[in-house]
Amino acid sequence: MRKGFLHIVKKIIPAFIAVFFIANVSAIPICDALKLKISNGTYSDETVIRFLQGATLDFDSNYDAWKLLSANTAVPQIYTKIKPGSLSINAYPALVKNETLNLFATVGSIGSYTITATEIGPFSSNVDIFIENIATGNVQNLRTNPVYIFNVSDITAFNSNPANFIIRFSLPAPVISDFSFDTGASIAVNTQVNFINLSQNATSYSWDFGDGSSPSTIQDPIHTFSKPGNFPVRLIANTAMQSDTTVRMINVNVITQIAHSNSKEIYKLSYSNNTLTIDFNNIIQHNIALAIFTAQGREVARGKMSEVSKITLPVNEKESTIYIVKLQTNDTSLTKKIFIGKNQEQ
C-alpha cells in the first residue's frame, strides 16, 4: 500500500508493541513526502515529513500523528516537533518555496547509525533534499545518496539536544525570461535585428517574431522583418519544469537607405591602425545615430552626431572579429558588417 505513504506507524520490539493510526487515512491524497528511517542495525524507527494543500503548521488531525516514544532506550528514535509535542508524521503546507526543518533524534548507545530516505515522492525531480548534521556541519543530498551515516561517541551530549539534524528542501531558481535587441524600437524594413537573450536559469528558448515567420529556438537569433508594421516579439524561456514569457513590441517602418550617387554608396567603411572610419566622401551628414555591436550582440559604442562628413572611432581588438555598424538619421537607415583586424569590408 503506497497512497502517499503507509499512514500507520508500527514498531515491534521485544516486549513492546505500539500502533498509531491517523483519522480519515483514505481521504488523504498523494502528496510530496519524505520517509526517513534511523537504524543502528538492530532497531529502527521512522518519521514522515510531507507537504500538501490544506495542511497547517499546527497539529492537523487529518494529516498528522503524534510520536509514541518507545520505552526501550536501546531503540534509536527520530521525529519532528511542533509546540505541543513530537510528531511521527508531520504535514506542512504545499511546498512552494525553500523550506528548512529541524529533525530530532535520540539514541541509546554509542556507535554507528544511519538515517535513510526510504521513500521520496512524488516531489518534482528538480527538488533537492539535503540533510545536515548540526554538530559536524556535514551536508548530504538525499536525492543522490539516500543513506546518511553518522557516529555517536557521547550519548549524553547527543541526546541533550535532540535537534541534531536539519532537513532542507531546495527548489530550483525561477526561470526569468528577458531580452533586448540592438536597434531602437523603430527599425527599417529588411534591417537585420540581433536579439540578445537576457534570460536566467533557462535551458531552452522559443522565439516568435510576430510577423508570421517561423519560430526560432536559437539562444540569440538574428531576424529580418520583411514588411512594415508593429510586431510583438515573444520569448519563452524554459526548463523541464518551468517557463516564463516576455513580449516586446517592435515597430518596422519603410525607410530609405543613405543616398546613393550613380548607383555607388557615398560612404566608405574601413578599419586600419586600430581605428574604424566611416567616410561620407566630404558630403555633410545631419543628425546621425551610430551604434556598433559585435556579432554576438555586445554593444561596443553608441552615440549621436551632426554636421559631419567623416566619423573615426578607436577600436583595439586582440583577435579578429566581426563588428555590425548601424547608422540612422531621421529618414535613413544603414546596417553593415566589417571584419575588424582584417581591414576588409563586407
C-alpha positions in Angstrom: 0.0 0.0 0.0 1.5 3.4 -1.0 -1.0 6.1 -1.3 1.3 8.9 -0.4 2.8 6.7 2.3 1.5 4.0 4.6 0.0 6.1 7.3 0.2 3.5 10.0 3.2 3.8 12.2 4.1 0.4 13.7 7.1 -0.5 15.8 7.7 -4.1 17.0 10.5 -4.5 19.6 10.9 -7.1 22.4 8.1 -6.8 24.9 6.7 -3.6 23.3 4.2 -3.1 20.5 2.9 0.4 19.6 0.4 1.1 16.8 -0.8 4.6 15.9 -3.5 5.5 13.4 -4.3 8.7 11.6 -8.0 9.6 11.2 -9.5 9.5 7.7 -6.5 7.9 6.1 -8.4 7.1 2.9 -9.2 10.8 2.4 -5.5 11.8 2.4 -4.3 12.5 -1.2 -0.9 11.6 -2.6 1.5 14.4 -1.7 5.1 15.4 -1.7 6.5 13.3 1.2 9.8 12.1 2.7 10.1 9.0 4.8 13.2 8.8 7.0 14.4 5.7 8.9 17.0 5.8 11.7 18.8 2.5 12.4 21.6 1.0 14.5 21.5 -2.3 12.7 19.3 -3.9 15.4 16.5 -1.4 16.0 15.0 1.2 13.8 12.4 4.0 13.8 10.7 6.1 11.1 9.2 9.5 10.6 7.4 11.1 7.7 7.6 14.8 6.5 5.1 15.8 3.9 3.7 18.8 2.1 0.1 19.1 0.9 -2.6 21.7 0.2 -4.7 22.3 3.3 -2.1 21.4 5.9 -1.0 23.9 8.5 2.0 24.5 10.8 -0.2 23.3 13.7 -1.5 19.9 14.5 -3.8 18.6 11.8 -5.9 15.7 12.9 -6.5 14.5 9.3 -2.8 14.7 8.4 -0.5 14.5 11.4 0.3 11.8 14.0 1.8 12.3 17.5 5.0 10.5 18.2 4.7 7.5 20.5 8.1 7.2 22.1 9.5 3.7 22.8 10.2 2.7 26.4 13.1 0.7 25.2 16.1 3.0 25.5 18.1 0.8 23.1 15.8 1.9 20.2 17.0 5.0 18.3 14.2 7.4 17.7 13.5 10.0 15.0 10.8 12.6 14.8 9.8 16.3 14.2 8.2 18.7 16.7 5.6 21.4 17.0 4.9 23.4 20.1 2.5 20.9 21.8 4.8 17.9 21.3 6.6 15.4 19.0 5.3 14.1 15.7 5.9 10.8 13.8 4.1 12.2 10.8 4.2 15.9 10.2 2.3 17.6 7.3 3.3 21.1 6.2 1.5 23.4 3.7 2.2 22.8 0.0 5.9 23.2 -0.9 6.2 26.5 -2.9 9.5 27.8 -1.6 12.7 26.6 0.0 12.0 25.0 3.4 14.3 24.2 6.4 13.0 21.9 9.1 14.5 20.6 12.4 14.9 16.8 12.6 15.2 15.3 16.1 16.9 12.1 17.0 17.9 10.2 20.2 20.0 7.1 20.6 20.6 4.5 23.4 24.2 3.6 22.8 27.4 4.7 21.2 28.3 3.5 17.7 27.4 4.0 14.1 23.9 4.9 12.9 22.2 5.5 9.6 19.4 7.9 8.6 17.9 6.6 5.3 15.4 8.3 3.0 13.5 5.1 2.3 10.8 6.9 0.2 10.9 10.2 -1.6 7.9 11.1 -3.6 6.4 12.4 -5.7 8.4 15.6 -5.4 9.4 17.2 -8.7 12.7 15.7 -9.9 14.4 19.1 -9.6 13.7 19.5 -5.9 16.8 18.7 -3.9 16.6 17.3 -0.3 19.5 17.8 2.0 20.3 16.5 5.5 22.8 18.5 7.6 24.5 17.2 10.8 24.5 20.3 13.1 27.4 19.0 15.2 29.7 18.3 12.3 28.4 20.6 9.6 28.3 17.7 7.1 25.7 18.1 4.4 24.4 15.3 2.1 21.9 15.4 -0.8 19.5 12.6 -0.1 18.5 12.6 -3.7 21.9 11.4 -4.9 22.8 9.4 -1.7 19.8 8.4 0.4 21.8 6.8 3.2 23.5 9.2 5.7 25.9 7.6 8.2 26.9 9.2 11.5 28.7 8.2 14.7 27.8 8.8 18.3 30.6 8.7 20.9 28.9 10.6 23.7 25.3 9.6 24.3 24.6 12.2 26.9 25.8 15.0 24.7 24.0 13.7 21.7 20.6 13.3 23.5 20.9 16.6 25.5 20.0 18.5 22.3 18.0 16.1 20.1 17.5 18.7 17.3 20.7 17.2 15.8 19.8 17.5 12.1 18.3 19.9 9.6 16.4 18.8 6.5 16.4 21.3 3.7 14.0 21.2 0.7 15.6 23.3 -2.1 13.5 24.3 -5.1 15.3 25.4 -8.4 15.9 29.0 -9.1 13.0 30.5 -11.0 13.2 31.0 -14.8 13.2 34.6 -15.8 12.6 35.5 -19.5 14.1 38.7 -20.8 15.7 40.0 -24.0 16.9 43.2 -25.8 17.8 44.0 -29.4 20.4 46.1 -31.0 18.2 48.8 -32.6 15.7 51.3 -31.4 12.1 50.4 -31.0 11.5 51.6 -34.6 13.6 50.0 -37.4 13.6 49.8 -41.2 12.1 47.1 -43.3 14.8 44.5 -44.3 17.1 45.6 -41.5 18.8 42.7 -39.7 18.0 42.7 -36.0 20.2 41.0 -33.4 18.2 39.7 -30.5 20.2 39.4 -27.2 18.8 36.8 -24.8 19.0 38.0 -21.1 17.0 35.2 -19.6 18.1 33.5 -16.4 18.1 29.8 -15.3 16.6 28.5 -18.6 17.8 25.6 -20.7 15.8 26.1 -23.9 14.2 29.0 -25.7 11.3 29.6 -28.2 11.1 32.9 -30.2 8.1 34.1 -32.1 8.8 37.3 -34.0 5.2 38.2 -34.5 5.4 38.6 -38.3 4.3 35.2 -39.4 7.8 33.8 -39.9 9.0 30.5 -38.5 9.8 30.4 -34.8 13.4 30.1 -33.6 15.0 28.1 -30.8 18.4 29.8 -31.1 19.5 31.4 -27.9 20.4 34.7 -29.6 18.7 34.8 -33.0 19.1 37.3 -35.9 15.9 38.2 -37.7 15.0 40.4 -40.6 11.5 41.9 -40.8 10.4 42.0 -44.5 7.3 44.1 -44.1 6.3 47.2 -42.1 4.1 47.0 -39.0 4.0 46.6 -35.3 5.2 43.1 -34.3 5.0 41.6 -30.8 8.2 39.6 -30.3 7.8 36.8 -27.8 10.5 34.9 -26.0 9.6 31.8 -23.9 12.4 30.6 -21.7 12.0 27.0 -20.4 13.4 24.3 -18.2 11.9 20.8 -17.9 9.6 22.1 -15.1 9.2 25.9 -15.6 8.7 28.5 -18.2 8.5 32.3 -18.4 7.4 34.6 -21.2 8.4 38.1 -22.3 6.8 40.1 -25.1 8.2 43.4 -26.6 6.8 45.4 -29.4 8.9 46.3 -32.5 7.9 49.0 -35.0 9.1 48.3 -38.5 8.9 51.2 -41.0 9.6 51.8 -44.7 12.9 53.8 -44.5 15.1 54.5 -47.5 18.8 54.0 -47.1 21.5 56.7 -47.2 21.6 58.4 -50.6 23.4 56.8 -53.5 25.1 58.6 -56.4 25.4 56.9 -59.8 24.5 53.6 -58.0 27.5 53.9 -55.8 27.2 54.3 -52.0 28.5 57.7 -50.9 30.2 56.3 -47.7 33.2 54.0 -47.1 33.5 51.8 -44.0 37.1 50.8 -43.2 39.4 49.7 -40.4 43.1 50.4 -40.1 45.6 51.1 -37.3 43.1 50.3 -34.6 40.7 52.9 -36.0 37.2 52.4 -37.5 36.4 55.0 -40.1 33.1 55.9 -41.7 33.8 58.3 -44.6 31.0 60.1 -46.5 33.3 61.5 -49.2 33.1 65.1 -47.9 29.3 65.1 -48.0 28.0 66.5 -44.8 25.5 64.2 -43.0 22.9 65.5 -40.5 21.7 64.0 -37.2 23.4 60.7 -37.4 22.7 58.0 -34.7 25.6 55.4 -34.6 25.6 52.0 -32.8 28.3 49.3 -33.1 27.9 45.7 -31.9 29.8 42.5 -32.0 28.3 39.7 -34.0 27.3 38.2 -30.6 25.2 41.3 -29.8 27.5 43.0 -27.4 27.3 46.8 -27.7 30.7 48.4 -28.3 29.7 52.0 -28.9 26.7 54.2 -29.3 26.3 57.9 -29.9 24.8 60.8 -31.9 26.5 63.4 -34.0 25.6 66.1 -36.6 27.2 68.1 -39.4 30.0 65.5 -40.1 31.4 64.0 -43.2 33.7 61.5 -41.5 33.5 59.5 -38.3 36.5 57.9 -36.7 36.4 55.6 -33.7 39.4 54.0 -31.8 39.0 50.2 -31.7 41.5 47.8 -30.3 40.8 44.1 -30.7 43.4 41.5 -29.9 41.5 38.9 -32.0 40.0 39.3 -35.5 36.2 39.7 -35.1 33.1 40.9 -36.9 31.5 44.3 -36.0 28.0 45.3 -37.0 27.8 49.0 -37.7 24.3 50.7 -37.7 23.8 54.3 -38.9 20.4 56.0 -38.8 19.2 59.6 -39.5 15.6 60.9 -39.3 14.7 59.2 -42.5 17.5 56.8 -43.5 19.0 53.6 -42.1 22.1 51.6 -42.8 23.5 48.3 -41.4 26.8 46.8 -42.5 29.4 44.3 -41.2 33.1 44.7 -41.1 35.9 42.4 -40.2 38.0 44.1 -37.5 41.6 43.1 -37.7 41.5 42.0 -41.4 40.9 45.5 -42.7 38.2 44.2 -45.0 34.7 45.4 -45.6 31.7 43.1 -46.2 
